[in-house]
Every structure is written in structure tokens, then in C-alpha cells.
């Protein structure tokens, strides 16, 4: 793990040392406004980018940048800045204007696409125990190397495409295809997932939306077909007050395994609240609950989790995000070898760092350093893991 820390420190040094335009001259602000008024949005964009990087808490700079991105139809980034500027002490009229822009983005986005790629070195890629021996019935058994923690590197790809044609002013259809791929040279650690969704979206006003529909998914583990799932989903997103946003999600699925496991039913619920504390700080609290039924008693049970994350934009363009997560896993049935119903508690901490002026096309390289620890009443389920991820983001 020490070498991962060295890589992170070198990366941070490169970000801090890289010459960029974040030391913006405030005199560029009138020039940027002139270009915007003249319809020269492309020419105004770099000036606005530099102003926001230098002083991310300035609501005028950030809002004008959001408008420029909106006019250039770069909706993903425009939405990010519109949601962030809500924490900059806007007047009621300004808050209403932001809500109108967000509604226009939601209304005009018929096609959407997403893509991310990351390399993830880990100290314990398989999340296996570090124990050398385990005691059963008073006897000590030595674990094979294949059952013990070992480092590894995974390539992670997440991609999706969506199509949302208009039905009328308040209703839209929703279709999407999403995939999550994890490739590792160890065959058993490979995990590929593909999910298709179809449904409807209801937009009653500029501050809220409802969506629901059906989904069908497939999963491959270790290069072999593992399972398929069919179910229904729903979500509700609503702006709360002047600075907040609520999001609620549910997913009810029937899972059919292509292994010897019996079929299962899954219930998943998630609630998330984001609050723009200022023009530079965004705080997010997310909780979820998941219940598995119908499968083996030792696998059935309930999982609950809570994460708290904060995103902060520093003067000069540096962006940092810190996330703390806790998860509880309670199984219903008894593990045959240990005579106990499994109870796990996992804690994780992630630190993300990137610079909004250091880009590769539309993306900014991101360093994520994390640690996670799982404690369990089943010795074989206990593990520690540290990782360093180099990926890409568009949150700037």
C-alpha cells in the first residue's frame, strides 16, 4: 500500500504544480459578460472557467458559467453548477431562475449517455481474510493461499445510454441500457452486469419529477453466467427549500440464479439528501436498506448502510471529496461450519482529489484513496482493504 501512497502524493504534487489559469484577473469579468451579451458563448467560456476556478464561492461567476454551459448544451456540467450555486445565498428570484434552468435541462434532454473508466489497485482485491488458520470445533485448520488476502488491480468501466422521448408537456417515456464491468486477471474476480430499463417519467413542476417502470438484468461472474433479474423500479427527485435536493429510489426484483443457488427476491430502498452549504461546499447524506428472501438461509437477510460525503471546491481549482460509509449485514440462517448466523459491520473512508482545470477532453483525471474494514462474527468474513483508484470525472 505504501507505493500507492507515493503515487497519490506524486499526483497531488503534479496537480498543485501544474500551471493553470485559476489566478484569474477580475477585470476579465466585464469582458466575459460582453462576450455573453454578444452571443459569443464559446469565447466567454474559458474566461468564466478561470473565474470560477479562482473564486468558486462567487455566485455571479458560477451562475454565468452554468448559463454558458447550458447555451452550449453541455447539460451534465451545467446541471452540476446550477445545483452548486443554490448554496451561494441566492435571492428568491435567482432561486426560481435556477429551478427554471434545471427544468429546461430535464425537458430537452432526449438522449443521454455516460461513461467512466478507472484503474483500481487494491491490497485485498478479493476481500478475503488475512488469517492463516481458522479454528473449527477446537481444531486449527490452515487456509490455502487461494483463500487468503492478496493484492490485485482491476479495470472498472461504467457506461450507459438513455432515451426519453416526449409524450406531452408533463409525461415522457424512459428507456435506458447500463453496464458495469470489472475486469481482473484473476478470473473469479471478474464481474459484468448489464441492465435494461423501460418506464415513464412525470414532471409536474420545475422542482420535482417521478419515474417508474420495469427492468431486466443479467450478471456474469468469473466469465460464467451467474444470474438474471426482473422487477420494477421507481424514483422521485425534488428540490427542497433554497439549497437542498431529495432523491428516493426503490427496486423490487426476482432473481434467478444460473448456479446451484435457489431463486431469490430482493427489495431495495434508498433515500438521499444533498445540501449546498455554500457556493463551494456540497454535503450529501445517503441511506439504504436491502432485504434478500427466498435464497439459502445463510445468504438471506437484511443489509443497511449510511454514507456521508462532502465536496469542497478550493480557491484555485482544486476539488476534494471525502466520504465516510458504514454498512450492516445480518443474515437469517446459520453458517453450517461455525454454527452462527452471520453478522457483519463494514466501515469505509474515501478521499477523492482532482483539479477542474486539468482535463482530458471533457473529463478530469481523479485520484481516489480509500480504506475499508469488515468485522464479522465469522472469522473467514473479516477483511481489511486499501485501494487507490485513478479514474475520470465530469463534476466540474
VEXDREN-2710 file (C-alpha; in Angstrom, 1 decimal):
% VEXDREN-2710
k/r/px/py/pz
1/UNK/0.0/0.0/0.0
2/UNK/3.0/2.3/0.6
3/UNK/3.7/2.5/-3.1
4/UNK/0.0/3.6/-3.7
5/UNK/0.5/6.4/-1.2
6/UNK/3.6/7.5/-3.1
7/UNK/1.7/7.6/-6.3
8/UNK/-1.1/9.7/-4.7
9/UNK/1.5/12.2/-3.3
10/UNK/3.1/12.5/-6.7
11/UNK/-0.2/13.0/-8.3
12/UNK/-1.1/15.7/-5.8
13/UNK/2.2/17.4/-6.4
14/UNK/1.5/17.4/-10.1
15/UNK/-1.9/18.9/-9.6
16/UNK/-0.6/21.7/-7.4
17/UNK/2.4/22.4/-9.5
18/UNK/0.6/22.5/-12.9
19/UNK/0.4/26.0/-14.4
20/UNK/-3.2/26.9/-14.9
21/UNK/-5.4/29.9/-15.4
22/UNK/-7.1/29.8/-11.9
23/UNK/-5.4/33.0/-10.9
24/UNK/-8.0/34.9/-12.9
25/UNK/-8.0/38.7/-13.3
26/UNK/-11.3/40.1/-12.0
27/UNK/-11.1/42.5/-14.9
28/UNK/-12.0/39.6/-17.2
29/UNK/-15.5/39.5/-15.7
30/UNK/-16.8/42.5/-17.7
31/UNK/-15.1/41.1/-20.8
32/UNK/-16.9/37.8/-20.2
33/UNK/-20.2/39.5/-19.8
34/UNK/-19.7/41.4/-23.0
35/UNK/-19.0/38.2/-25.0
36/UNK/-22.0/36.5/-23.5
37/UNK/-24.2/39.5/-24.4
38/UNK/-22.8/39.4/-28.0
39/UNK/-23.7/35.7/-28.3
40/UNK/-20.0/34.7/-28.3
41/UNK/-20.5/32.0/-25.7
42/UNK/-17.6/29.8/-26.8
43/UNK/-15.2/32.8/-26.4
44/UNK/-16.6/33.6/-23.0
45/UNK/-16.4/30.1/-21.6
46/UNK/-12.6/30.0/-20.8
47/UNK/-12.8/33.3/-19.1
48/UNK/-15.8/32.1/-16.9
49/UNK/-14.0/28.8/-16.2
50/UNK/-10.9/30.7/-14.9
51/UNK/-13.1/33.0/-12.7
52/UNK/-14.9/30.1/-11.2
53/UNK/-11.7/28.2/-10.5
54/UNK/-10.1/31.2/-8.8
55/UNK/-13.2/32.1/-6.7
56/UNK/-15.7/29.1/-6.7
57/UNK/-17.8/30.7/-4.0
58/UNK/-18.8/33.7/-6.2
59/UNK/-22.4/33.1/-7.2
60/UNK/-22.2/35.5/-10.2
61/UNK/-19.3/33.8/-11.8
62/UNK/-20.7/30.3/-11.2
63/UNK/-24.2/31.1/-12.4
64/UNK/-22.9/32.8/-15.6
65/UNK/-20.7/29.7/-16.3
66/UNK/-23.8/27.5/-15.8
67/UNK/-25.7/29.6/-18.3
68/UNK/-22.8/29.4/-20.8
69/UNK/-22.7/25.6/-20.5
70/UNK/-26.5/25.5/-20.9
71/UNK/-26.4/27.5/-24.1
72/UNK/-23.6/25.2/-25.4
73/UNK/-25.8/22.2/-24.5
74/UNK/-23.3/20.8/-22.1
75/UNK/-26.1/19.9/-19.8
76/UNK/-24.2/17.5/-17.4
77/UNK/-21.8/20.2/-16.3
78/UNK/-24.4/23.0/-16.4
79/UNK/-26.6/20.9/-14.0
80/UNK/-23.7/20.5/-11.7
81/UNK/-23.0/24.2/-11.4
82/UNK/-26.7/25.1/-11.1
83/UNK/-27.1/22.7/-8.2
84/UNK/-23.9/24.0/-6.6
85/UNK/-24.8/27.7/-6.9
86/UNK/-28.0/27.1/-4.9
87/UNK/-25.9/27.3/-1.8
88/UNK/-24.4/30.7/-2.6
89/UNK/-27.2/32.8/-0.9
90/UNK/-29.4/33.4/-3.9
91/UNK/-32.4/35.7/-3.8
92/UNK/-35.9/34.2/-4.3
93/UNK/-35.9/35.4/-7.9
94/UNK/-32.4/33.9/-8.5
95/UNK/-33.5/30.6/-6.9
96/UNK/-36.5/30.5/-9.2
97/UNK/-34.3/31.2/-12.2
98/UNK/-32.0/28.3/-11.3
99/UNK/-35.0/26.0/-10.9
100/UNK/-36.3/27.0/-14.4
101/UNK/-32.9/26.2/-16.0
102/UNK/-32.8/22.8/-14.3
103/UNK/-36.3/22.1/-15.6
104/UNK/-35.3/23.1/-19.1
105/UNK/-32.3/20.8/-19.0
106/UNK/-34.6/17.9/-17.8
107/UNK/-37.2/18.8/-20.5
108/UNK/-34.8/19.0/-23.5
109/UNK/-32.6/16.0/-22.7
110/UNK/-34.0/13.3/-25.0
111/UNK/-30.8/11.4/-25.5
112/UNK/-28.2/10.9/-22.7
113/UNK/-25.0/9.0/-22.3
114/UNK/-22.5/8.3/-19.6
115/UNK/-19.1/6.7/-19.4
116/UNK/-16.4/6.3/-16.8
117/UNK/-13.2/4.3/-16.6
118/UNK/-10.8/3.6/-13.7
119/UNK/-7.9/1.5/-12.7
120/UNK/-8.1/0.3/-9.1
121/UNK/-5.1/-1.3/-7.4
122/UNK/-6.1/-2.9/-4.1
123/UNK/-4.3/-4.6/-1.2
124/UNK/-7.1/-7.2/-0.9
125/UNK/-8.8/-7.4/-4.3
126/UNK/-11.0/-10.4/-3.3
127/UNK/-11.9/-9.0/0.1
128/UNK/-10.6/-12.2/1.7
129/UNK/-9.3/-12.8/5.2
130/UNK/-5.8/-12.2/6.3
131/UNK/-5.9/-15.2/8.7
132/UNK/-3.5/-18.1/8.2
133/UNK/-5.6/-20.5/10.3
134/UNK/-9.2/-20.9/11.4
135/UNK/-10.5/-22.8/14.4
136/UNK/-13.4/-25.2/14.0
137/UNK/-14.6/-27.5/16.8
138/UNK/-11.4/-26.8/18.8
139/UNK/-9.2/-27.8/15.9
140/UNK/-7.0/-25.4/13.9
141/UNK/-7.1/-25.6/10.1
142/UNK/-4.6/-23.9/7.8
143/UNK/-6.0/-21.9/5.0
144/UNK/-4.7/-22.3/1.4
145/UNK/-3.2/-19.3/-0.3
146/UNK/-6.2/-19.0/-2.6
147/UNK/-8.4/-18.3/0.5
148/UNK/-6.2/-15.5/1.8
149/UNK/-5.9/-11.8/1.0
150/UNK/-3.7/-10.8/-1.9
151/UNK/-3.3/-7.6/-3.9
152/UNK/-4.6/-7.0/-7.3
153/UNK/-5.6/-4.5/-10.0
154/UNK/-9.0/-4.2/-11.6
155/UNK/-10.2/-2.2/-14.6
156/UNK/-13.6/-0.7/-14.0
157/UNK/-15.9/0.5/-16.7
158/UNK/-19.4/2.0/-16.2
159/UNK/-21.4/3.2/-19.2
160/UNK/-25.0/3.9/-20.1
161/UNK/-27.3/5.3/-22.8
162/UNK/-30.8/6.7/-22.3
163/UNK/-33.6/7.8/-24.5
164/UNK/-36.5/9.9/-23.1
165/UNK/-39.0/10.9/-25.8
166/UNK/-41.7/13.4/-25.0
167/UNK/-45.3/12.2/-24.7
168/UNK/-46.8/15.6/-23.7
169/UNK/-45.8/18.6/-21.6
170/UNK/-45.6/16.6/-18.3
171/UNK/-45.1/13.0/-19.4
172/UNK/-42.1/11.3/-21.0
173/UNK/-41.1/7.7/-21.8
174/UNK/-37.9/6.4/-20.3
175/UNK/-35.6/3.8/-21.9
176/UNK/-32.0/3.0/-20.8
177/UNK/-29.3/0.4/-21.1
178/UNK/-26.5/0.4/-18.4
179/UNK/-23.5/-1.7/-17.8
180/UNK/-20.9/-2.1/-15.0
181/UNK/-17.8/-4.1/-15.8
182/UNK/-15.0/-5.2/-13.5
183/UNK/-12.0/-7.0/-15.2
184/UNK/-9.2/-8.6/-13.2
185/UNK/-6.6/-11.1/-14.3
186/UNK/-8.0/-13.4/-11.6
187/UNK/-10.9/-15.0/-13.3
188/UNK/-13.0/-15.4/-10.1
189/UNK/-12.9/-11.6/-9.5
190/UNK/-14.4/-10.6/-12.9
191/UNK/-17.9/-9.2/-12.6
192/UNK/-20.0/-8.0/-15.6
193/UNK/-23.5/-6.6/-15.2
194/UNK/-26.0/-5.4/-17.9
195/UNK/-29.4/-3.8/-17.1
196/UNK/-32.2/-2.6/-19.4
197/UNK/-35.0/-0.3/-18.1
198/UNK/-38.2/0.9/-19.6
199/UNK/-40.8/3.2/-18.0
200/UNK/-42.5/6.6/-17.7
201/UNK/-41.4/10.0/-16.2
202/UNK/-43.8/12.6/-14.8
203/UNK/-42.7/16.2/-14.5
204/UNK/-45.5/18.0/-12.6
205/UNK/-43.5/21.2/-11.9
206/UNK/-39.9/22.6/-12.3
207/UNK/-38.9/21.4/-8.9
208/UNK/-39.8/17.7/-9.0
209/UNK/-40.0/14.5/-11.0
210/UNK/-41.4/11.0/-10.7
211/UNK/-40.3/7.9/-12.7
212/UNK/-41.2/4.3/-12.6
213/UNK/-41.0/1.2/-14.8
214/UNK/-39.7/-2.3/-15.3
215/UNK/-36.2/-3.7/-15.7
216/UNK/-34.3/-6.8/-16.8
217/UNK/-30.7/-7.5/-15.9
218/UNK/-28.0/-10.1/-16.4
219/UNK/-24.8/-10.8/-14.5
220/UNK/-21.7/-12.8/-15.2
221/UNK/-19.2/-13.7/-12.5
222/UNK/-15.9/-15.4/-13.3
223/UNK/-16.6/-15.4/-17.1
224/UNK/-19.7/-17.6/-16.5
225/UNK/-23.4/-16.7/-16.4
226/UNK/-24.3/-16.1/-12.8
227/UNK/-27.9/-14.7/-12.6
228/UNK/-30.7/-12.7/-14.2
229/UNK/-33.2/-10.5/-12.6
230/UNK/-36.6/-9.0/-13.5
231/UNK/-38.5/-6.4/-11.5
232/UNK/-40.0/-2.9/-11.1
233/UNK/-38.3/0.3/-10.1
234/UNK/-39.2/3.9/-9.1
235/UNK/-37.6/7.2/-8.2
236/UNK/-38.6/10.6/-7.0
237/UNK/-36.4/13.7/-7.1
238/UNK/-37.4/17.0/-5.6
239/UNK/-35.7/20.3/-4.9
240/UNK/-36.1/21.1/-1.2
241/UNK/-36.1/24.7/0.0
242/UNK/-33.4/27.0/-1.3
243/UNK/-30.4/24.7/-1.1
244/UNK/-31.5/21.0/-0.8
245/UNK/-32.5/18.1/-3.0
246/UNK/-34.2/14.9/-2.1
247/UNK/-33.9/11.6/-4.0
248/UNK/-35.9/8.4/-3.3
249/UNK/-35.4/5.1/-5.1
250/UNK/-36.9/1.7/-4.8
251/UNK/-36.3/-1.6/-6.7
252/UNK/-38.2/-4.9/-6.3
253/UNK/-36.6/-7.8/-8.1
254/UNK/-37.0/-11.5/-8.7
255/UNK/-33.5/-13.1/-9.1
256/UNK/-33.0/-16.4/-11.0
257/UNK/-29.5/-17.9/-10.5
258/UNK/-27.7/-19.9/-13.1
259/UNK/-25.8/-21.7/-10.4
260/UNK/-27.0/-24.2/-7.7
261/UNK/-28.4/-21.3/-5.6
262/UNK/-32.2/-21.2/-5.3
263/UNK/-34.1/-18.3/-6.7
264/UNK/-34.4/-15.1/-4.6
265/UNK/-36.4/-12.0/-4.1
266/UNK/-34.7/-8.6/-3.5
267/UNK/-36.2/-5.4/-2.0
268/UNK/-34.1/-2.3/-2.2
269/UNK/-34.9/1.2/-0.9
270/UNK/-32.6/4.3/-0.9
271/UNK/-33.1/7.9/0.3
272/UNK/-30.6/10.7/-0.3
273/UNK/-30.4/14.3/0.6
274/UNK/-27.9/16.8/-0.8
275/UNK/-27.5/20.3/0.7
276/UNK/-25.4/23.1/-0.9
277/UNK/-23.9/24.7/2.3
278/UNK/-22.2/27.4/0.2
279/UNK/-21.2/28.0/-3.4
280/UNK/-18.1/25.9/-2.7
281/UNK/-19.4/23.1/-0.4
282/UNK/-21.9/20.3/-1.1
283/UNK/-22.9/17.9/1.7
284/UNK/-24.8/14.6/0.8
285/UNK/-26.3/12.1/3.2
286/UNK/-27.5/8.7/1.8
287/UNK/-29.1/5.7/3.5
288/UNK/-30.3/2.4/2.0
289/UNK/-31.9/-0.8/3.1
290/UNK/-31.9/-4.1/1.2
291/UNK/-33.6/-7.4/2.0
292/UNK/-33.0/-10.8/0.4
293/UNK/-35.5/-13.6/0.7
294/UNK/-36.1/-17.0/-0.8
295/UNK/-32.4/-17.9/-1.3
296/UNK/-30.3/-20.0/1.0
297/UNK/-30.9/-19.1/4.7
298/UNK/-27.2/-18.3/5.1
299/UNK/-27.4/-15.8/2.3
300/UNK/-30.9/-14.3/3.0
301/UNK/-31.1/-11.4/5.4
302/UNK/-31.0/-7.6/5.6
303/UNK/-28.4/-5.0/4.8
304/UNK/-28.5/-1.4/5.8
305/UNK/-26.0/1.4/5.0
306/UNK/-25.3/5.1/5.6
307/UNK/-22.8/7.3/3.8
308/UNK/-21.9/11.0/4.5
309/UNK/-19.9/12.8/1.8
310/UNK/-18.7/16.4/1.3
311/UNK/-17.5/18.0/-1.8
312/UNK/-15.4/21.2/-1.5
313/UNK/-14.0/23.5/-4.2
314/UNK/-10.9/25.3/-3.1
315/UNK/-9.8/28.7/-4.5
316/UNK/-7.5/27.9/-7.4
317/UNK/-9.4/25.0/-8.9
318/UNK/-8.6/22.0/-6.6
319/UNK/-11.6/19.8/-5.8
320/UNK/-11.7/17.4/-2.9
321/UNK/-14.4/15.0/-1.7
322/UNK/-14.4/12.9/1.5
323/UNK/-16.9/10.1/2.1
324/UNK/-17.5/8.0/5.2
325/UNK/-19.6/4.9/5.0
326/UNK/-21.0/2.3/7.4
327/UNK/-22.9/-0.9/6.5
328/UNK/-24.5/-3.6/8.5
329/UNK/-25.2/-7.1/7.1
330/UNK/-27.4/-9.5/9.1
331/UNK/-28.0/-13.0/7.7
332/UNK/-31.1/-15.0/8.7
333/UNK/-29.7/-18.6/8.6
334/UNK/-26.8/-20.3/10.4
335/UNK/-23.4/-20.8/8.8
336/UNK/-23.0/-24.6/8.9
337/UNK/-19.3/-24.6/9.7
338/UNK/-19.5/-22.1/12.5
339/UNK/-23.0/-22.6/13.9
340/UNK/-23.7/-18.9/13.8
341/UNK/-25.9/-16.5/11.8
342/UNK/-23.5/-14.2/10.1
343/UNK/-23.3/-10.6/11.3
344/UNK/-21.0/-8.1/9.5
345/UNK/-20.2/-4.4/10.1
346/UNK/-18.2/-2.6/7.4
347/UNK/-16.6/0.9/7.6
348/UNK/-15.1/2.7/4.7
349/UNK/-13.4/6.1/4.1
350/UNK/-12.7/7.5/0.6
351/UNK/-10.8/10.7/-0.3
352/UNK/-11.2/12.0/-3.9
353/UNK/-8.9/14.7/-5.4
354/UNK/-9.0/16.3/-8.8
355/UNK/-8.3/19.7/-10.5
356/UNK/-11.0/21.3/-12.5
357/UNK/-8.6/22.9/-14.9
358/UNK/-6.6/19.8/-15.6
359/UNK/-8.6/17.9/-18.3
360/UNK/-8.6/15.2/-20.9
361/UNK/-11.3/16.2/-23.3
362/UNK/-14.5/16.6/-21.3
363/UNK/-13.1/14.7/-18.3
364/UNK/-10.8/15.5/-15.4
365/UNK/-8.5/12.8/-14.0
366/UNK/-9.3/11.8/-10.4
367/UNK/-7.4/10.2/-7.7
368/UNK/-9.4/8.2/-5.1
369/UNK/-7.7/6.8/-2.0
370/UNK/-9.7/4.5/0.3
371/UNK/-9.7/2.1/3.1
372/UNK/-12.4/-0.4/4.2
373/UNK/-12.6/-2.7/7.1
374/UNK/-15.1/-5.5/7.7
375/UNK/-15.7/-7.0/11.1
376/UNK/-17.7/-10.2/11.4
377/UNK/-18.6/-12.9/13.9
378/UNK/-17.5/-15.4/11.1
379/UNK/-13.7/-15.3/11.1
380/UNK/-13.4/-16.1/7.4
381/UNK/-15.6/-13.0/6.5
382/UNK/-13.3/-10.5/8.3
383/UNK/-11.1/-8.4/5.9
384/UNK/-9.2/-5.2/5.5
385/UNK/-8.6/-3.5/2.2
386/UNK/-6.8/-0.3/0.9
387/UNK/-7.0/1.0/-2.6
388/UNK/-6.0/3.7/-4.9
389/UNK/-8.2/4.5/-8.0
390/UNK/-7.2/6.6/-11.0
391/UNK/-10.3/7.5/-12.9
392/UNK/-12.2/10.3/-14.7
393/UNK/-14.9/12.7/-13.6
394/UNK/-17.1/15.4/-15.2
395/UNK/-18.1/17.1/-11.9
396/UNK/-16.5/20.5/-12.5
END
